[in-house]
Amino acid sequence: MPDNPHKQGILAKESPDFLSYSRLYFWWKKNRVICDIVRRELKSRNIKDILDLGCGVGDDIFCLNSKYGAEFGLTFNGVDKNAEKIGFCEARKDFRGDGNVRFSVGDIADLELKDSSYDLVICSEVIEHLTRPSDAIREIKRVLKNNGVAVVSTPNKSNPMMRIRRSLWFLRSAKDGCRDTSDAGHISVSGLNDWVGVFKDEGFKIEKICRGSLLFGGHQIDPHRVLFLFVLFLDIVLDLLPFGKNWSENVIFCLRKR
């Protein structure tokens, strides 16, 4: 069944590219990596409670619940500061009949949740929007149980393609006034090694770093289908290379609470 048109309205306000096929590839690959990490954890230890911080319209929660909820007896909690999105998540939950899922409005840097209450925490494409991402990272660690895992994805400033894209957009904006909106709302974007240092400083053990897509995609890329096919090929190659992680628009960290 199609999603409620209200969801399209919420997404359209955030980005004009929410129906772009190259942008959807970016989100699909990120989601696939998160699902793979979660699946591995589910098979290796007893996980029951999963928290999604900055859950948006609930896509990660509903995807994971469809894949693994019944099989592993999971419960999910989604938190987001946007009340409109949480309202939509509630309607979506009722429509799907997901009784093991709940949502609430909250500040991920100051959670009203008990210490050591979750087996696994997801925070996907959120910390770059925060003035003090370290506050949210501390909260993630606080609510995780001992030996619990956090899956955190965020843009990678050290990606050479990101620097090239920004340079091209700067030249284009000087020529015709066009503006690159792909970084809208991003105020704490750092490189891969910088994030490694932040997570280690907060006491996490970094178990795995995965790359996302080479490009963020969007309406600028969609007309160039040959270029997009080349990006797909490069993505496959870079996934296999040890230095490929830096050639990624975003990176996904698997962090263990020590």
N, C-alpha and C positions, 0 to 999 in steps of 0.2 A: 504494500500500500504506500502511496506517496506521503511524504511528510506534510504536516500541517503547514499551510502557506505562511502562518505566523513565523515559522522558523526561517523561511526565506527572507522575511522582513527584517528579522534580527540580524541575519548574516549580511544582508545587503547594506545595512547601516554600517557594519564594520568594514566591509571591503567590497569594491565593485567587481572583484575577481572571484567571487565565491563559486561561480559556475565555470570558471576557466579550467580546461582539461589539464593544462600544465600545472596549475596551482593544485588541482585535485590530486595529481600525482605526488606532489610534495607531501600533502596530508596523508595520502595512502601509505607512502613509504614510512613516514614517521609512525603511523599507527601499527604497521606490520612489525616494526622493530620493537615497539612497546609490547605488543601481544607476544612476541617470541620470548622476550625477557620474562614476562609474567608467567607464561607457560612453563618455562624452565624452573622458575621458583616454585610454582604449584606442584611440580613433579618431585622436587627435591626436599620439601619440608611441608609441615602442616600449616596452611594459610587459610584463614576464614574471613578476616576483616580487611577490606581494601578502601583506602581513602583517596579521593581525587580532588586536589586543591586547584582552584581556578578552573572548575569543570566546564565552564561555558554552557553550551546547550546539551551537554551530557554525552557527546558522541563516544568518548573513550569508555565511559562506564557501560553504556548500552551495548557497545561492541564486545567488551570483555564479558559482560553478563550473558550475552547470546552464545559466546564461544565456550565459556568455562563455568558460568554460575551454577547451573544445575549439576554438572559433573563433579564439582569440588565443594558444593554446599557453601558458596560464598555470599557475603553481604557487602554492599557497597554504600559509601557515603560520599556525596559530592558537595563541595563548598565553593561558593563564588560570591563576590561582593555585589554583583549585578542582580537585583531582585527580579527584573524582567526575565532574565535568562533562567533563573531558578524557578520562576512561575511556569515557564515553558517546559522545563525539565519535569516538573510535577505533572503537567498535562500529558507529556509524552510517556511518563511512567504509568499513569492511569490507563492510557490508550493501549500500552503494551501489556499491562497486567503484571508488571514486575514488582512483586511484593517484597523482595529482598533488597530493594534500593530505596535510599532516602536522600533528600537534598535539603540544604539550608543556606541562608545568606550569612556570610561571615568574612572577616578579614584574615587572610592566610598568614599575615605577619603577627596576628594576635588571636589565636584560635581559642574558642571556648570548648576545648576538648581535654580529656584527662591525659596525663602522662602515660606513655607506654601502652597505648590503647589500640594500635593498628599493626598488623603484620606487614603491610605493604602500602606505600604512599606513592601516588603518581602526581607529578607537577609538570604539565606539558605546555611549553611555550608561554610561560607566565612570568618567571623571575626577571626577564628582561624589561618588563613593564613596571618594575618596582624601583623606587628611589633607593631603598636599602634592601637589596635581595638577601643579604646575610641574615636579616631578621626572619624572613620566611624560611631560610635554610635551617636556622636554629629551631624554629617551630616544627619543621618536618622531623628533625632528629628527636625533639622532645616527645612527640606523639607516637613515634615508632617504638615498637617493642625491641628488646635486646636481640641482636642478630637480624632485625628487620631490614627490609630493602626499600630504598627510594629510587624511583625511576624519574629522572629529571631531564627534560629536553629544552634546549634554548638555542638561539642563533649563535653562529660561530663567526666572530668578527675577523678571524685570521684566515678565513676562506678567500683565496685569491680571486675567485669569481665574484664575491661580494664587493671587493675593491674595484674590480673592473666595471661591474654594474653601476656602482656609484659614480665612477668617473664618466661613464657614457651618459648617465642621466644628468650630471652636472653640465656637460657640454650641450646636451639637448635643451636643458632648461635655459641656458644662456642664449640659445638660438631661437626657440619658439615658446618658451614659458611653460613647457610641460614639467610636471613634478612627479618624482618617484614616491609613491605612497606605501611601498612595501615595508618600510621601517616605521610606519605610523604608530606612535605610542611606545616605541622602544627607547628607553632612557638609560638602560643598564646593559648594553650589549658588550660582551667581552670575547676574547679569543679562547680557543680550547685550553691552552696552557694556563691562562688566567683563571678559568673556572676550576681546573684541577687544583690550583693553589687554594682557591676559596673553599672547596669542599674538604680538602685535607686540613685546612686551618680550623674548620668546624668539627673535626674529629671523625669524618667519614672515611671508610676504606673504599677506594675506587676499584670495583671488581671488573668493570667492563666499560668501554667507551665505544659506541656505535655511531656510524655516520648516517645522515639522512640523505636528502637529495642534493645533487650538485647545484641546482637552481631552485629558487622559490617559485618560479613560474608566474603566470599572469597574462593579461591581455597583450603585453608587449611580446611575449614568446609565442602565443597561440598561432599567429599567422605563419610562423616559420616552422613548418612541420618537419622539414629535413633536419633543422637544427635541433628540434626536440628529440628526434630519433637518435641523433648523435649524442645528445645528453644521456639518453637511456643507455646507450652502449657504454659511454664513459662511466656511468654509475655502476654498471656491472663490473667493469674492470677495476675501478677504484675501490669497490668493496673487497677486492681480493688483495690489494696492495697495502703494505704496512704503513705507508705515508698517506694513504687515501683519506684518513679521518679529517685532515686539515682541509681537504678539498670537498667540503660539504657545507651547505647553507645552514644546517643546524646539526647539533651533536646530541646524542642521547646517552646519559650517564646512568650506570647501575651502581648505586651506592649502598654500602652495608654499614649499619650502625654497629660500632664496636663497643 
